[in-house]
Amino acid sequence: MNEVGVFLEVNDLELHRGGARVLSIPSFSLQEREVLSLIGPNGAGKSTLLLTLARLLPATSGSFRCRGEEIVSNSAIFAYRRRLGMVFQEPLLFDGTVFSNVASGLKIRGMAEKEIRERVMATLELFGMTQLAERSARKLSGGEAQRTSLARAFAIRPEVIFLDEPFIALDPPTRQTLMDDLERILRETGTAAVLATHDQLEALRLSSRMVVMNCGEMVQSGSPEEVISRPGNEFVASFVGMENVLTGTVIDSRDGLVRLAVGGRQIEIAGSAEPGDSAVFCIRPEHVTIDTLDPSGDTSARNVFPASISRVIPNGIFHKIHLDCGFRLVAYLTGQSIANLNLAEGKKVFASFKATAVHLIRTRQLDEAAG
Ligand SMILES: Nc1ncnc2c1ncn2[C@@H]1O[C@H](COP(=O)(O)OP(=O)(O)OP(=O)(O)O)[C@@H](O)[C@H]1O
């Protein structure tokens, strides 16, 4: 069997800058071939962590092991860095052709001319850009320049590639195409990657594990689907677009169903909790359904509420519908669905969601909650 090992293991990492602690990571590991995304708001520490993991920024304290070997001495750090590729927001190409940019890492490694030519052409082929080989880097579009920068990083056949918001400056179609190609190339080459991004869709598209960062700490780690549908706290919930974070009081809990009092209504959710506790829970807006007629007889959803539409906010493909059901709820609907249902502000509708669509973030005893 082909066992996947740990490529990088980091423990007790701290980094202080300008007198402040900007990273505090008790432990972190990256598997071979794993594609991991670091997501978090501006200033969360994503770029700093990437640079620290790449040993380009010295940590204040902490231990680093690559395939079980400590990376301490300058020669070990140097050898470790040679196994890595890095791509930043800016392509950082030098004057010269696409070919010479992609060849640069190979030249530094002392590879023979013939091998360089073969490797560069194979890499350009992988990125679908052989026709650009002799083009001056100055004459590239933003997308082509970032593609060249990625090809340069992949040409050395790195074991891990660190990507710091590589798509942030690109227009949506270019971003999508490059992301699709990167996903294929990572899969085909088996290269591990750490991607810093603030965009959860990029994380969903590319990574198998997502780590949410806030204030220099890793606050949740899991598959992107898990983090997005089961956030561990209110910060993660709001960062991943969980617009409906609500608080209620547990009425009773039996057979895997919890009944909560919320804004004068009762909600049923999957889980268990102590009666009398205060509960914080969340519902993804895309899991809320809107009907103009009472769907109670026709839906398996346990939670159906009469509601009035308080706001309709156009928001790209999906529009945000703010509902007042006794508590506030946001639903996402396409413009087409809004037109079909003839929805508008002030209209009376029914909002419904399944008990399993609700994620219980945490419960607290009510006297604790008050204190
Ligand atoms: N050279 C520096 N000196 C002191 N503090 C710094 C320095 N560079 C970054 N910081 C601080 O480190 C923290 C993390 O910054 P970092 O750029 O890593 O965050 P980020 O998550 O990558 O944010 P962004 O998405 O805005 O790039 C911030 O509080 C920032 O102010």
The ligand as an SDF file (V2000), in Angstrom:
LIG
                    3D

 31 33  0  0  0  0  0  0  0  0999 V2000
    6.3870   43.6700    9.2080 N   0  0  0  0  0  0  0  0  0  0  0  0
    5.4830   43.6080   10.1750 C   0  0  0  0  0  0  0  0  0  0  0  0
    5.7270   44.1510   11.3850 N   0  0  0  0  0  0  0  0  0  0  0  0
    4.8230   44.0920   12.3980 C   0  0  0  0  0  0  0  0  0  0  0  0
    3.6190   43.5020   12.2720 N   0  0  0  0  0  0  0  0  0  0  0  0
    3.3100   42.9380   11.0880 C   0  0  0  0  0  0  0  0  0  0  0  0
    4.2110   42.9700    9.9870 C   0  0  0  0  0  0  0  0  0  0  0  0
    3.6150   42.3330    8.9490 N   0  0  0  0  0  0  0  0  0  0  0  0
    2.4060   41.9210    9.3780 C   0  0  0  0  0  0  0  0  0  0  0  0
    2.2190   42.2960   10.6690 N   0  0  0  0  0  0  0  0  0  0  0  0
    1.0140   42.0410   11.4910 C   0  0  0  0  0  0  0  0  0  0  0  0
    0.8250   40.6520   11.5530 O   0  0  0  0  0  0  0  0  0  0  0  0
   -0.5680   40.3470   11.5670 C   0  0  0  0  0  0  0  0  0  0  0  0
   -0.8780   39.3300   10.4910 C   0  0  0  0  0  0  0  0  0  0  0  0
   -0.7000   39.9230    9.2230 O   0  0  0  0  0  0  0  0  0  0  0  0
   -0.8050   39.0640    7.8870 P   0  0  0  0  0  0  0  0  0  0  0  0
   -0.4300   39.9560    6.7370 O   0  0  0  0  0  0  0  0  0  0  0  0
   -0.0640   37.8080    8.0410 O   0  0  0  0  0  0  0  0  0  0  0  0
   -2.3590   38.7280    7.8270 O   0  0  0  0  0  0  0  0  0  0  0  0
   -3.1930   38.1330    6.6100 P   0  0  0  0  0  0  0  0  0  0  0  0
   -4.1650   37.1990    7.2230 O   0  0  0  0  0  0  0  0  0  0  0  0
   -2.2880   37.5770    5.5720 O   0  0  0  0  0  0  0  0  0  0  0  0
   -3.9490   39.4000    6.1040 O   0  0  0  0  0  0  0  0  0  0  0  0
   -4.1830   39.9230    4.5780 P   0  0  0  0  0  0  0  0  0  0  0  0
   -5.2940   39.0670    4.0640 O   0  0  0  0  0  0  0  0  0  0  0  0
   -4.5810   41.3470    4.8060 O   0  0  0  0  0  0  0  0  0  0  0  0
   -2.8880   39.7740    3.8420 O   0  0  0  0  0  0  0  0  0  0  0  0
   -1.2980   41.6700   11.4020 C   0  0  0  0  0  0  0  0  0  0  0  0
   -1.7240   42.0980   12.6590 O   0  0  0  0  0  0  0  0  0  0  0  0
   -0.2420   42.5850   10.8490 C   0  0  0  0  0  0  0  0  0  0  0  0
   -0.4830   43.9150   11.2490 O   0  0  0  0  0  0  0  0  0  0  0  0
  1  2  1  0
  2  3  1  0
  2  7  2  0
  3  4  2  0
  4  5  1  0
  5  6  2  0
  6  7  1  0
  6 10  1  0
  7  8  1  0
  8  9  2  0
  9 10  1  0
 10 11  1  0
 11 12  1  0
 11 30  1  0
 12 13  1  0
 13 14  1  0
 13 28  1  0
 14 15  1  0
 15 16  1  0
 16 17  2  0
 16 18  1  0
 16 19  1  0
 19 20  1  0
 20 21  2  0
 20 22  1  0
 20 23  1  0
 23 24  1  0
 24 25  2  0
 24 26  1  0
 24 27  1  0
 28 29  1  0
 28 30  1  0
 30 31  1  0
M  END
$$$$
